[in-house]
Amino acid sequence: MIALAGALALALTGGATSSAFATTSITPAQITTGFAGSAYGSYIFNTDKTLTSGPTASASIACTGATGKTASNNVSGLNVPAVGTVGNATTTVKTVLTTTSKRIEGKSTVAGANLLGGLITAGAITSESTADKNTAGAFAGTNQTTIADLKVLGIAVNANPAANTVIDLKVPLLGSVGKVTLNGQEKRLVGTTYQVSTTALRVEILKAGLLGLKVGTDIRLGVSNVKLTPPQTGYLAGTGYGTRATLASGLIGSGPTALASVKCAGGTTSANVAGVSIPGVVSAGASVTTATGVLTPEAKSTVVNTIGGVNVLNGAIQVEAIKAETSASRAPSGGPVKLTDTSTFTNLRIAGLPAINASVAPNTVIQVPGLGQVTLHKVSKSSTTIIVTMVEIVLSQALGTLPTGSKIQIGYSNSSVGA
């Protein structure tokens, strides 16, 4: 475990260090810190993004100062052409109040993998990352990786590899085509934010030769990242996307498109796609998401998603344009969070229901034959968060690759300012 004094920017050199401080009178519950963390099962991509799979089973906790929060996810296994198979993935992120500290924990488990035609095989793959802040203000973190039954190029590898172990991927007749990194880990203090990350297994293709794989292909399995951030007047959070489909089981049938999230410390992020498709159900044009956060003069989170030319089930629902726009703000002096919704439809049409148009009231629920239950301009609020989904569909029958009970969301925005 590496300990860092929160008030000193100490360099991490890989060796264990420690610091002694006078006993303070505060309790663990009085420790001031923010939390942010994420974990996912697999993320597979290449440099030009012609191959992108994941992040799968993604779970995250956005900026918050509260302990007792948990986020989790799971997804079934997948087969990625030319890359191989990856087993079921389960992830968890949680914030904890211990007897001596406040802590954030991230964990990712992948049931197994068979990559590159059997060049790399493994049983259960697990990574865990933790970050603590104690009553003396000192940071500490841990990384842990376990990979059962791991073989690289047919050679068995220890289930608990040393930190940042690198193996040359030297294939017969081809020579070195890349590298495998096991138990990739990092602990560092960036400004006043303490970060801990662990990647159980990473494969990088650095030379041509393996059929179907481009140079720059990157395979990451078992990833967990956690952060302790400075306390703030308001913890910013928010997410937006164009479309997403979720199976009745909770598994992702089609991941979020044009996904962007508000950063804890503010700033702007954006994402866009030229076109959107959920085969057999939804087609649409370009979608753009912009997520913005500011801390002064007030803490404010704003998320805007736009998507054009939406067509659901060959004209059952048509929309010229959708804007999902939400914001949440809190004054510097504190008090209640102000939540706003300025979302709109442009030229909304529902087959057989001419009375439904762009001025439809929020939370209008209708039944569309051959499709299922449709909620238009769905709005939900808490004391700190607003969530808008402009079109939400729960399928009454199987369509395309989506089974009965699947939920489709089109035009999504949520904004939050936490304590």
N, C-alpha and C positions, 0 to 999 in steps of 0.2 A: 504494500500500500504506500502510496506517495502522498505526503502531507504538504500542503502549501498554506502559508499565512495569507489570509485574504487581503491584508493591507500591504503585502509586499509582492512585487512581481518577480518571483523566483524562477529561474530557468530550470526546466526539467532536463536532466542529462541521462535518464535511464536508470540511474542508481537510486536506491531508497534513501530518502532524506527525512528528517523530522525536525520539529520546532517545539520548544517548550514555552508555555505562557503562564502567567499567573492565573490562578483560578478566578473566574468571573462569577458574579452573583446571578446572572440571568439563567433562566430555565430553557430547555430545548424548545419549548413552545414559543419562547420570546425571540428566537433566532429570526432575523430578517433575511429572506432570500426569495428569489423567484426560481421557477422550475420550467424546463422545456425538455422534451425527449421524444424519441421516435424509435421504432423497430420495424423491420420487415424481413420476410423470408428470403426472397430472391429478387435480384435486379440484373437483367441481362440486356446488353445493348452493344452497338458498335458506334464508331466515331460519327458516321454520317446518319445515324439513327434509322437506317433502313431495317435494322433489327432492334426492336424494343419490347421487352417483356418485363412488366412490373413497374415499380416495386409491388410485390405481392404481399397479402396479409398485412398491409401497412396499418400500424397503430401509433397514435401520437397523443401527447398532451401539450397543448399550446401554453403560452406564457401564463403562469398562475403563481400565486404565492400560497395556495392552499395545499395542505397535506390531506391524505385520505382519498385522493383521486386515482382512478384506474381506467386505462383504455386497453382494449384487447381486440384481437382479430384472428381469423383463421381462414385458410383457403385450401382447396383440394390440390393435388399434385398437377403438374403440367408437363407437356412434352414440347420442347422447342426444337424445330428442325435444325439439323447439323450440330446443335449444342448438346442435346440429350434430355434426360428426364430429371425432374426435381420433385421430391415427395411433398406430402401435405405440410403446410407451414402454420405455426401458431406463434403469436406474438403478444407481449404484455408490456405496458409501461405504467408505473405507479409512483405516487409521491407518498412518503412515509415520515411519521414522527417517531423517532426512536427514543431510547432513554438518555441518549447523549447528543443527538444531532437531528437535523432535518436531512432527508435523503430522497433522491430520485433513482429508480431502478428501471432498467430496460432489459428485456429478454426476448430472444428469437430462437425458435427450434424448427428445424426442417427434418422431416422423417427420413430422408436419404437422398442420394443423388447418383446418377450414372452419366458421366459427361464425356464428350469427345470420343464416342464409340468405345467406351470402356477404359480409356486411358486414365481416367480418374473415377473411382467409385468410393462410396461412403455409406455408412449407416446413419444413425441420428446425428445431426449437426446442431450444436447449441452455442450461442454466444450470450454473455451477460455483461452489462456495464452498470456501475453504480457511481454516484457522486454524493458526497456528504459535506455538510458544513456544521461544525460543532460550536459549542457555546463560547469558545475562545476566538471564533472567527476563522478557524483554520479549515481549509479544504482537504479532502482526501477522496481517492477514487480507486476502483478495482476493475480489472478486465479479466474475463475468464472464457476460455473456449474448450469445448469437448467435441471430438469427432470420432465416432465409433467406427471400427472396421475400415479405416481409411487406407486406400491403396493408390499410389501414384506411379504410373508406368509399371504396374504389377508388384510394386514393392510396398510392404506394409509400413505404415507410419504411426508413431505413438499417438494415442488418443488425446493426449494433452500436450500439444506441441509448444515449444518455447515461443515467446513473443516475437512476432514478425519473422517467422521462419520462411525462407525463400527456397523453393526447389526449382531447378532448371527443368523445363519441359522439353527434354531432349528425346525426340521421337526417332526410332530406327529409320534409316534411309532419308529422313528429312533434316535431321539435326535439331538444333534448338529452335523451337517455334514460339516460345513464350516462357512464362514463369507462373508458378503457383505460390501464393503467399498464404500461410496458415497463421491463425491467431494474430491477425493484423490489429494492432492496438495503438491508442494514442491517449495521452493525458496532457492537457496544457491549459495555461491561464492566458486568455486573450483579453487584454485590458483588465476588466474586472469580472469577466465571465469564465467560469471553470468548465472545461469540456472533457468528457470521457467517451471514447468510441471504440467499438470492437467489431471486426469483420472476421468471422470464423474461417471462411475459405474464399479466396479470390483467385480467378484465373484470368490472365491477360495474354492475348494472342498478339505477338510482336513481329511475326514473320509469316509470309504466305506459305501454304503447303497443305493445310488441313482442309479437306473438301467442304465447301460451302461456308467457310468462315473467313471473314475479311480481317486484315490487319487492323487492330484497334478494338476487336471484340473483347468485351469485359464482362465477366461472370462473377457475381457477388452473392454469396449464400450466408445466411445467418448474421444479420447486421443489427447492432443496437447502438444508439447514440443518446447521451444524456448531458444536460447542462444545468449549472446553477448560475443564475443571472442576478444582477443587482436588484434590490427592491425598487419598485417604481410607484408613481402616483396612480397609475392604471396599467394593468397588464393587457396588452393588445392581442386580439385574436380575430381571425376571420378567414373564410375560404369561399371560393367561387369556382364554378365549372359549368360547361355547356350541357353535357349529358352524362348520365350514369345509369347502369342497370344492375339491380341487386336481386339475386334469387330469393325465394321464400325462406331458404335455409339461412340467409344472411351472407352467403358467399357472393363475391363480385362476379356478375355475368359479363359486364362490360365496364371497364374502369372509367374514371372521370376524365373528360376531355377538356382541354384548355384550362387545366387546373392551376390556380395560383392562391397563395396564402399570405396573410399579413404577417410581417416579421415582428418579433417581440419588441425590438428596440425602435420600430418605425421604419420609414422608407417605403418604396414602391416596388412591387413585383408584378410581372405580367406574363401571360401565356396566350398563345393563339394557335388555331388550327384552320387550315384552308377549307375543310369540309368535315362533316360528322355523319356517321352511319352506325345504327344498331340494326344489323341485317334482319329483314323481314318485318321491321317495326317502324323505325325512324330514319329519315334522311334529312339533312340540313346543310346550309352553306357555312360560311365562315363563322367562327366563334372566337371571341376575345374576352379575356378576364383581366381586370386590373384590381390589385389589392393594395391599399395605401393605409399607412399608420403614421400618426404624429403624436408627440408627447407634450408639445407646447403650441399655443397657449393653453390648450386643453388636451387631454388624452382622447384620441378619436381614431376609430377604425372604420374604413369605408371599402366596400367590395362591390364591383360592378361587373356583371357578365352580360354580354350581348351575343345573340345568335340569330342568324337570318335564314329565311327560306325554309321554315320548318314544315315537314310533311310527315304525318303519322298515318300508317296503314293505308297508303294509297289515297289520301285525301279525306280520311275520316276526320282528321284535325289538320288545319292549315293555318299558319301564322306567317305573315310577311316579315315581322321582326319581333324579337323578345328582348326586353331589358330587365334584368333582375338586379336591383340596386338597394343596398341597405347600408346603414351606418349606426354606430354606437359611440356616444361621447360622454365624458364626465368632466366637470369643472375642476380646476386645480384645488379648490377648497374641499373637494369631495362631494358627497351627496348622491342623489339617485342618478342612474345612467339614463341619458336621453336616447331613445331608439327611434329611427326613422326608416320608412319604406317608400321609395319613389319609383317602384317598378311599374313597367307598362307593357301592354301588348300593342302591336300595330297590325290592324286588319286580321283579327282572329275570326276564323270560321269553323263551325262544327257541322258536319253533314247531318241533315235532318233536324237541326236545332237552330233555326234562323234567329231566334231571340238572343242567342249567346253571341256577344261581340266583344270588341276590345275594351269596353267599359265594364266588363263583368265584375261583380263584387268579389272581394277577397273570400277565399275559402268556399267557393261554389263547387258543389259536388254533383256530378252527372254520371249517368250510365251510357256508354257508347257501345251499341251492338257490335259484336265481333272483336271488341277490344277489352272492355272491362270498366272498372270504376275510374273516373278521371276527376281530379281535384285541380281547379284553376286558381292561380294566384294564392297558393297555400301559404299562410303566415302563422308562425308560432313565436311566442315571446316568453322570456323569463325576466327577472329583474335586471339582468346584465347583457342579455343576448337576444338578437332577432334573427330568425331564419325564414327565408322566402324560397319557395320552389314554384316557379310559374306554371309548370305543367307536371303533375304527378299521376302516373297511370299504374294501376294494379291489374295485371292481366287476368281475365276470366277464362282464358284458354291458352294453350301453348302457341307461341308465334316465333318463327325462326328457330334460334337455338335456346330461346327462353321458355321455361316451363310455366304452367299455370301458377299464379300467385307471385310471379316476379314483379318487382317495382321498377318503373322507369321514371327518371327525373330529368326534366328539361328546363334549363335556366335556373341555376341555383346560386344563392348568395346568403352568407351569414356573417354577421359582425358582432363583436363582443368587446367590452371593456370590463375586466375582472378586478377583484380586490387583491 
